[in-house]
Every structure is written in structure tokens, then in C-alpha cells.
Amino acid sequence: MPTTVKPQRRRRRSVSVKMAVGAFPIAKLLYLGVRQLSKPVANKLKAGALRSEFFKTYVCLPPGQIYHWVEMRTKMRIMGFRGSTIKPLNEEAAAELGAELLGEAIIFIVGGGCMILEYSRQAANSKRKEEELSHTIGSLQTQIGELTLNTETLDARLREVNRLLLSLPPPVTTQVPVSDPATTLASSSVDPSQK
């Protein structure tokens, strides 16, 4: 007959989990959220810039034309056409390119700002830890100085007590006459009535 093995029941222990206050990097999560939110905001700004004639003409168009000119000039030089003229983009294409640059610039600025904030936060934490460490080292050095002073004081007292002990006259010893054990036995064995 095959034997069946009963599975043993495991006791479940209730474990209380305590989270440390600083265990979860809330600041990093906040920075990540800001960076993620900057993308839709940049897209909204791009769309608004293309709808507004002022933004289109004065904000989006010039960067778009400049970017196109630099890009084409670089490509022409790489291909060996140094003296050729570059035609400017039409207004719609330049405005679209400028709006795209504006959106990318916003995302870049927000990301750079988050990096700067994180760096300053880390630097402040590092500075705080260094100050705590220097304070701890200073207090330990103070305690070592106090203990050294106490040790020197106790050493001086011990030397004074030793000096006083050595300056005392030697104790007077009175010698008790030691009796001969044989005579002591003989005198104890004598009957007092015989005397």
C-alpha cells in the first residue's frame, strides 16, 4: 500500500513591518512626477504657441529658422558644399520646428532644474552628516581630554599616597616569646594537685 504523506501546516507568524521615515525617496518620486508632467505641459504650450499669432511670429519662427540654418549649414559643410546659400523654411514649417524646440527646451529646463534641486538636496544632506560627524568627533576629543585629566589627577593622588606610606615610620612589632612545645606539653600534663 502506498503511504500518503500529510503536508505539515506551517504556522504563520504575524510580522509587524515598520517603515523608516527616510526609506522611501519621496523627493526623487516628486522630481520624476514633475518631469513626467512637464511633457504634456510642453505639448500644450506648443499647441498654444502655434495658435497664437504673437507666439508664432516672435517666439517660434526665429528659433525654427535659426535651427534650420545651422543644421543645413553643417550638413552642407560635411558634404563639401561650402559656398552654397540656404533657403529659409516657409513660415508654417519654421513655426512647427520652433514650437518643437520650445517644447524640448521646456522639458530640458524642467529636467535640469530637478537635477539641480536633487544635487542641492544631496549636498545639504552630506553637509549635515559631516557637521554631525565633526560634532561627534569634537565631543569625543573633549571626553578623551577630560579622561586624560582625570587619569593624571588620580595618578598624582596615588603617588602622594605612596609617598605618605613610605614616609611613615615602620610599625613597632612586639615579639611574643615563643615557648618550647615540649615544655608546654610537660607543664600541661602535670596535675595541679601534685604541686
C-alpha positions as CSV (number, residue, x, y, z in Angstrom):
1,M,0.0,0.0,0.0
2,P,1.3,3.4,-0.8
3,T,1.8,5.7,2.1
4,T,0.4,9.2,2.0
5,V,2.3,12.0,3.4
6,K,0.3,14.7,5.1
7,P,1.6,18.1,4.4
8,Q,2.6,19.9,7.5
9,R,0.8,23.0,8.3
10,R,3.1,25.9,8.7
11,R,2.4,28.4,11.3
12,R,2.1,31.9,10.1
13,R,3.8,34.5,12.2
14,S,2.4,37.9,12.3
15,V,5.2,40.2,11.5
16,S,4.9,43.8,12.1
17,V,6.6,45.8,9.4
18,K,7.8,49.2,10.4
19,M,8.8,51.6,7.6
20,A,11.5,54.0,8.3
21,V,10.7,57.6,7.7
22,G,13.5,58.1,5.2
23,A,13.3,54.7,3.5
24,F,11.1,55.9,0.6
25,P,12.7,58.6,-1.6
26,I,9.7,60.9,-1.8
27,A,11.8,63.7,-3.2
28,K,13.0,61.6,-6.1
29,L,9.5,60.4,-6.8
30,L,8.3,64.0,-6.7
31,Y,11.1,65.0,-9.2
32,L,10.1,62.2,-11.5
33,G,6.5,63.2,-11.4
34,V,7.4,66.8,-12.2
35,R,9.4,65.7,-15.2
36,Q,6.6,63.4,-16.4
37,L,4.1,66.3,-16.1
38,S,6.4,68.6,-18.0
39,K,5.9,66.7,-21.2
40,P,2.1,67.2,-21.5
41,V,2.6,70.8,-20.4
42,A,5.2,71.3,-23.1
43,N,2.8,69.8,-25.7
44,K,0.0,72.2,-24.6
45,L,2.4,75.1,-24.8
46,K,3.5,74.1,-28.3
47,A,-0.1,73.8,-29.5
48,G,-0.9,77.2,-27.9
49,A,2.1,78.8,-29.5
50,L,1.1,77.6,-32.9
51,R,-2.5,79.0,-32.4
52,S,-1.3,82.4,-31.2
53,E,-0.1,84.7,-33.9
54,F,2.2,86.6,-31.5
55,F,4.0,83.4,-30.2
56,K,4.1,82.0,-33.7
57,T,5.8,85.1,-35.2
58,Y,8.1,86.2,-32.3
59,V,8.7,83.1,-30.3
60,C,8.5,80.0,-32.6
61,L,9.5,81.4,-36.0
62,P,13.0,82.8,-35.2
63,P,14.4,79.8,-33.4
64,G,13.0,77.5,-36.1
65,Q,14.7,79.4,-38.8
66,I,18.0,79.6,-36.9
67,Y,17.9,75.9,-36.2
68,H,17.2,75.1,-39.8
69,W,20.0,77.4,-41.0
70,V,22.6,75.9,-38.6
71,E,21.5,72.4,-39.4
72,M,21.7,72.9,-43.2
73,R,25.0,74.8,-43.0
74,T,26.5,71.9,-41.0
75,K,25.2,69.3,-43.4
76,M,26.5,71.3,-46.4
77,R,30.0,71.7,-44.9
78,I,30.1,68.0,-44.2
79,M,29.2,67.2,-47.8
80,G,31.7,69.7,-49.1
81,F,29.4,72.5,-50.4
82,R,30.9,75.5,-48.6
83,G,29.6,78.4,-50.6
84,S,26.0,77.4,-51.2
85,T,23.1,79.5,-50.0
86,I,20.5,78.1,-47.7
87,K,16.8,78.8,-48.4
88,P,14.8,79.7,-45.4
89,L,11.9,77.4,-44.3
90,N,8.3,78.5,-45.0
91,E,6.5,80.1,-42.0
92,E,4.4,77.0,-41.1
93,A,7.4,74.6,-41.1
94,A,9.6,77.1,-39.2
95,A,6.8,77.7,-36.7
96,E,6.3,74.0,-36.2
97,L,10.1,73.5,-35.8
98,G,10.2,76.4,-33.4
99,A,7.3,75.0,-31.3
100,E,9.0,71.6,-31.2
101,L,12.2,73.3,-30.0
102,L,10.2,75.3,-27.4
103,G,8.7,72.1,-26.0
104,E,12.0,70.3,-25.9
105,A,13.6,73.3,-24.2
106,I,10.8,73.3,-21.5
107,I,11.4,69.6,-20.8
108,F,15.1,70.1,-20.7
109,I,14.8,73.1,-18.3
110,V,12.5,71.2,-16.0
111,G,14.8,68.1,-16.0
112,G,17.8,70.3,-15.4
113,G,16.0,72.1,-12.6
114,C,15.1,68.7,-11.0
115,M,18.7,67.6,-11.2
116,I,19.9,70.9,-9.6
117,L,17.4,70.5,-6.8
118,E,18.4,66.9,-6.2
119,Y,22.1,67.8,-6.2
120,S,21.5,70.7,-3.7
121,R,19.4,68.3,-1.5
122,Q,22.2,65.7,-1.6
123,A,24.8,68.3,-0.8
124,A,22.8,69.6,2.1
125,N,22.4,66.1,3.5
126,S,26.1,65.4,3.0
127,K,27.0,68.7,4.8
128,R,24.6,67.9,7.6
129,K,26.2,64.4,8.1
130,E,29.7,66.0,8.0
131,E,28.7,68.5,10.7
132,E,27.2,65.8,12.9
133,L,30.4,63.7,12.4
134,S,32.7,66.6,13.3
135,H,30.5,67.4,16.3
136,T,30.7,63.8,17.4
137,I,34.5,63.8,16.9
138,G,34.8,67.0,18.9
139,S,32.8,65.7,21.8
140,L,34.8,62.5,21.8
141,Q,38.0,64.5,21.9
142,T,36.7,66.6,24.7
143,Q,35.8,63.4,26.6
144,I,39.3,62.0,26.0
145,G,40.8,65.2,27.3
146,E,38.7,65.0,30.4
147,L,39.5,61.4,31.0
148,T,43.2,62.1,30.5
149,L,43.0,64.9,33.1
150,N,41.2,62.6,35.5
151,T,43.8,59.9,35.0
152,E,46.6,62.3,35.6
153,T,44.8,63.6,38.8
154,L,44.3,60.0,40.1
155,D,47.9,59.2,39.2
156,A,49.2,62.2,41.2
157,R,47.0,61.2,44.2
158,L,48.3,57.7,44.0
159,R,51.9,58.9,44.0
160,E,51.1,61.2,47.0
161,V,49.5,58.3,48.9
162,N,52.6,56.1,48.1
163,R,54.9,58.9,49.3
164,L,53.0,59.2,52.5
165,L,53.0,55.5,53.1
166,L,56.8,55.4,52.6
167,S,57.4,58.3,54.9
168,L,55.5,56.7,57.8
169,P,57.8,55.0,60.4
170,P,57.9,51.3,60.3
171,P,55.4,49.7,62.6
172,V,56.7,48.6,66.0
173,T,56.5,44.8,66.3
174,T,56.3,43.3,69.7
175,Q,57.6,39.8,69.8
176,V,55.7,37.4,71.8
177,P,58.0,34.8,73.4
178,V,57.6,31.6,71.7
179,S,57.6,28.8,74.2
180,D,59.1,25.4,73.6
181,P,56.4,22.9,72.6
182,A,58.0,20.3,74.8
183,T,57.9,22.4,77.9
184,T,54.4,23.5,77.1
185,L,53.3,19.9,76.9
186,A,55.1,18.9,80.0
187,S,53.6,21.7,82.0
188,S,50.1,20.9,80.8
189,S,50.4,17.3,81.7
190,V,51.4,18.0,85.3
191,D,48.5,17.5,87.7
192,P,47.9,20.6,89.8
193,S,47.1,18.5,92.8
194,Q,50.7,17.2,92.8
195,K,52.2,20.6,93.2
